[in-house]
């Protein structure tokens, strides 16, 4: 990756000092843009008000979108927190990240993050809330490695529900702004823990004054009932919490005179924490909301951009803004491409080569024999989603008898497990049932991915073409599955030793700590022979 370096006043000051001139305080200030990166935990496209969703409240997001660039085709290549965040930090696809392709991974020491590079090259870097997680980042010089930077989490609040974090994100950001080295630009990572599960059931209605009738549409793969609608509104209530703290951060930047020279990126790490979405590979799993707001850098306001952008594009974008060549500073080869020219173009379509993305996954959460994953690769184009399931005999959301551990517990999941015990079990099958090796969906006509076109003559032709393109690109990127080593990613150990080899140990009768992200009632033995 090659970047054009900005001529900052720091560089000017250095040049002056070479000739023995005195450097003034103002000349020592680095004029490169600040960056505020805001990452919600589990939100899908199009669930912001800016996208037309009527049952969520995101006024601060919507205001930024109206003055910035709103992306209509933004994707993560892996719809789970750990691997998705790994892609953000490195600019590499998850299948290029060795152990970091998995959830609960040991971070491979050779992968330097863009945040570490920025911190070494003139930026003040810090975070509040959730950074790279869950996983073990390793150590440097006997200390836990900070893949993003030091944490500002000291200031607490009393949350509206016990399930909402007590970290006062906005107050901690303000403390960072007040105490940072003001001669340097900053990169700050706002990683909320919302709207990740769990939720206080009914909080959207009882505390947020939402109404179940506000929801204009329940996806056809869930039952339309009070439990489903309340679960969706509880999600909305926590998303509103994320948005409120974003609004306070924007006000702080404005009060300090920093807003115009700050790039604000708002997105989410993966799709909603609901069955068939988070941790899966349907369109709503990887398709994410994203906006960029930058008063000094975006000439055309309120643009909806339809170019395909990927989370691996964020690292090269931030590095180009900072005037840093990441690879020259120790990063592994960056696969993503900077979005800077796209953002500054002000156009709804800018780069015709941005017409698709690749997606995939390996192991997410435990719950299968030998800690096996559910490996997938897929390709998304303007019209189609093609998915290749490498192990269709496995349960896609985890084994029933261990509680479908790749799906967080919640009201909708509980209803689906009940449905699975009925004669038709339609909804259970759509969310938890086994899948064919290949899936093809027309996401223009069928964004919910309800109708697999793989068996039609036309669908077969489209699938063959997309599979060929996808496999060729994956091979060029060094995907080990394309090199015939099917077990490469599954040999990487799960970092939580308490849950490592969970399924096998449980079957042997060992008493284990119950996984904290599902309910005991999620354990389902009614499908063992299916």
Helices and strands as residue ranges (DSSP letters): H 9-18, G 26-28, E 34-40, G 49-51, H 59-66, E 69-75, H 81-90, G 94-96, G 98-101, E 105-106, H 114-120, E 123-129, E 135-136, E 139-140, E 143-144, E 150-151, H 169-179, E 185-191, H 203-206, G 212-214, H 226-255, G 259-261, E 262-268, H 283-286, E 287-293, E 303-305, E 309-310, H 312-322, G 327-329, H 340-345, E 356-361, G 369-371, E 376-381, E 384-389, G 400-402, H 411-419, H 426-432, E 438-442, H 457-476, G 480-483, G 489-491, H 502-507, G 520-522
